[in-house]
Amino acid sequence: MDTVTYPDPRVAEFVEHHFLPVRIKVEQEPALVESYLVSWTPNVVVADEKDRVHYRVEGYLPAEDLVAHLSLGIGKCWLNRKQFAQALGRFEEVSGRHQGTDAGAEALYWLGVVQYKQSHDPAQLRPSWRRLAREYPDSEWTRRTQIPSRS
């Protein structure tokens, strides 16, 4: 990713605007590698100032996909901090900007979760999750919304 993805202006600008990037050389920092549960590289961890991990991107991604997943990481951080308005805005932005991608599907999943968390009304899950099922019928995120039937 050092030669293709990270130098891409879209990635560089997004990271510069939203994160304080830290590069860890796995051979030189075994304690940090263990602390962040890094078993494969590249491994991008979205963590907060208390070292709580909110999102992880493992493996190589093209620039636009990496930006989408980093944006999801910001949304997950907001969600975990119970800052629902910010999380809602982030997931709406990702679902619109990255429509048709894995990140777009994941954004719709979390959008429903945020809407539920804001209202404590399970019905608030339905609009986003119905859209998820309609636009991404074969997505892992769609499957996560379906309660398995008892056999």
N, C-alpha and C positions, 0 to 999 in steps of 0.2 A: 504494500500500500504506500510505502514511502516514495516510490518512483511514479506512481500513477494517481492514486486516490487523494492522498494528503496534500500534494501540491496543487491539486485542482482548485481554481479560484473560488468555486462555489463552496467547497469544503473549508478551505482556509478562512474565508470570510465568515462562514457560519460559526466555526469554532472560535474564531477571534471575538466575535460579537457575543457569544453565549457561554463560553467556558473559560476556565483557567486550565489549559492543557498541561499535563505532566506525562512525560515519557519515562517509562521504567524499563531498564534493560534486565530481562528476566534472569540472566546469568549472574548479574551483580547485586540483585535485590531479592534473594530467595524468601526473606521474611515477608516482604510486600506481596510477592507472587502468591505465597500461601495465604496471607491475610485476605487478598481479593479473589482467591480461588481461581487463579489463572492456570488453566491446564493446557491451553493452546493459544497460539498467537496467529494473527493479530487478535487482540482482545481489548475492546474499548469499554471502559467502565464509566458510567455516569454516576458520580457519587457527590454527596454534599460535603459541607465543611466539617461534619462530624464523622466523615468516612463511611457513612451509610450508603450502600449501593442501591440505586433506584432502577437501573437499567444496564443492560450489557449487550454489546454487539460483538459476536465472535465470527472470525473468518473474514475473507476478502469480500468487499462490496464495491460496485461502481459508485462513483462520486454522488450521483443524485440519490441512490438508495441509502448511502451512508448518511447524507444530510437528513433524509426522511426518518431514519432510525434514531439519529441524534435528537431530532425534534420530538420524537416519541419519548425519548429519555427525559427530556425537559417536562413533558406532560406528566409522565409518571412521577417525577419528583414533586410537581405541584399537587398531584393527586395524593401522594403519600403524606404530604404536609397539610392535607385537608384545605388547600387553597383551590377550591373547586372552580371558581370563576376563571382563574388563570389556566387550570387544567382543561376546562371546557373549551376555551378559546384555542388552546394548542391542538387539541384533538380534532376540533372542527377544521383548523387550518391544514393539518396533515391529511385528513380524509378528503378534503377538496383538492389540495395541491398534488397529492400523490394517488389520485383515483386510479384504480385498476392494478395497484401494486400490493405486495404483502403488507407494507406499512399502512396503506390506505385501509386495508381490512382490519388490521390491529387497532388503528385509530378509531374506527367505528365501534369496535368492541369496548374500548375504554371510554368512549364517549357515552355509551349507555350506562356504564358503571358510574361515571361522574354524575349523570343526570339522576340516577337512583340515589347516590350518596347525598346529593343536594336536597332531595325531596323526601327520602325514606319511603318512597312509593314504588314498589316493584313494577308498576305499569310504566314508569319512566324508562325502563330498560327497553321496552318494546319498539319504539320508533327507530332507534339506531340499530337494534339487533335485527329488525325486519329488513331494514335497508341493507345490512350486512349480508343476510341470507339471500336477498334478491340480487345484489351486485357481486357477491363472492360465494356462490353456492357450494363450491368445493374447498373453501378455505378452512384451515385448521381453526381459525378464529370463529367461524360459523359453527363448527362442530362443538366448540366450547360453550356455546349458548344453548345447546340442546340437552335436555335432561334425558339420560338413558332410560328406556323402558325396562321394567322388570319382566323377566321371562318366567 
